[in-house]
Amino acid sequence: MSEAPSARAIPVSGGRGAGGQPCYAALDLGTNNCRLLVATPTPGGFRVVEAYSRIVRLGEGLSQTGRLSEAAMDRAMAALSVCAEKVRRRRCVKFRAIATQACRGAENGPAFIEKVAQETGLRLQIITPKEEAHLSVAGCVNLLDRRSDAALVVDVGGGSTELSWVDLKGQGLDIGPRDFAPWRLPIRAWLSVPIGVVTLAERFPEDLAAPQAWFRAMVESVKGPIAAFGHADGMRSLFEADRAHMVGTSGAITSLAGLHLNLPRYDRNRVDGMWMGRAECEAAADRLIRWSPTERAAQACIGPDRADLVLAGAAILQAVQELWPCSRVRVADRGLREGILLSLMSEQKPRRRRRGGRSRRPVEATS
């Protein structure tokens, strides 16, 4: 990366949006994408005033080398510089920037984080898989169907996949936005698997001669570490009785939804919150398998940036569905950023648990 003088820190001050409301910002630097969301609070949550997203493939080649490449860091730095300018212009009262699996797993991840701070003023925090899982659920909380007894939130990233089993009859889902806190959500078990669309696609180069066998090999490789996780088995009966549903959040899953709807161009308003049956998810994946990479790239809801990754995402989703069958999947074009914003806007502070008090804590696991 090119050398640059130290950038001024991102100001956190009294910035206001339309109507004089304060602005809050959340930035998520993932293995594949860099995303920024700026919003103002509303009685029911928040209103987005600016959004930015760019595919940077920060984790490209990481599974082979253990390091972030210079080209990948340059792409991410360019996107982060744009984000930094947007946050400065909005003069947000609260701002949080996070980094996930690529920076967690890379040998030079911390050095890159420091370089970002020097060049852009952004201070990224590498969060744990546990927090990533909780923030994903927090961002999707309004999509949980309270008529069900349980939900499985599946966040498919570029370098990892987080699964969170949520008790929809438990306490913590109906609190207001001013009292919202991810640690209060009724997550009974969570699992982080270091397999995402980028790492899976790199591990299984596409086999054009035998696409069905290639896809099946990806599905089976994902099933292994998920099947070995037994701490959510107490909720399995709810899934077997079809009293649970799944929420899927990722670019690959929203692409599958857009394909299912035959959209001429991607439309978040139609995709976010829509329901798909398990058979419909598999039918969309089958269409993708039959197409060449060029044909996939020509699809409006996929494009060249995701043409080589969308089937890896479909394989991860199918692996989860085979192990935790759900007749319904709710598609979420939301996730970490929304969870961060709700946390930032909350005035509630975590209370220290009294000695001797009882608390139901989720079972934690990182595969």
Secondary structure as GFF3:
##gff-version 3
##sequence-region A 1 367
A	DSSP	three_ten_helix	18	20	.	.	.	ID=ss1
A	DSSP	beta_strand	24	29	.	.	.	ID=ss2
A	DSSP	beta_strand	33	42	.	.	.	ID=ss3
A	DSSP	beta_strand	45	55	.	.	.	ID=ss4
A	DSSP	alpha_helix	62	65	.	.	.	ID=ss5
A	DSSP	alpha_helix	70	90	.	.	.	ID=ss6
A	DSSP	beta_strand	94	99	.	.	.	ID=ss7
A	DSSP	alpha_helix	101	105	.	.	.	ID=ss8
A	DSSP	alpha_helix	109	120	.	.	.	ID=ss9
A	DSSP	beta_strand	124	126	.	.	.	ID=ss10
A	DSSP	alpha_helix	129	139	.	.	.	ID=ss11
A	DSSP	three_ten_helix	141	143	.	.	.	ID=ss12
A	DSSP	beta_strand	150	156	.	.	.	ID=ss13
A	DSSP	beta_strand	161	167	.	.	.	ID=ss14
A	DSSP	three_ten_helix	177	179	.	.	.	ID=ss15
A	DSSP	three_ten_helix	182	184	.	.	.	ID=ss16
A	DSSP	beta_strand	187	193	.	.	.	ID=ss17
A	DSSP	alpha_helix	197	203	.	.	.	ID=ss18
A	DSSP	alpha_helix	211	227	.	.	.	ID=ss19
A	DSSP	three_ten_helix	233	235	.	.	.	ID=ss20
A	DSSP	alpha_helix	236	240	.	.	.	ID=ss21
A	DSSP	beta_strand	244	249	.	.	.	ID=ss22
A	DSSP	alpha_helix	251	261	.	.	.	ID=ss23
A	DSSP	alpha_helix	268	271	.	.	.	ID=ss24
A	DSSP	beta_strand	275	277	.	.	.	ID=ss25
A	DSSP	alpha_helix	278	290	.	.	.	ID=ss26
A	DSSP	alpha_helix	293	297	.	.	.	ID=ss27
A	DSSP	alpha_helix	310	323	.	.	.	ID=ss28
A	DSSP	beta_strand	328	332	.	.	.	ID=ss29
A	DSSP	alpha_helix	336	345	.	.	.	ID=ss30
###
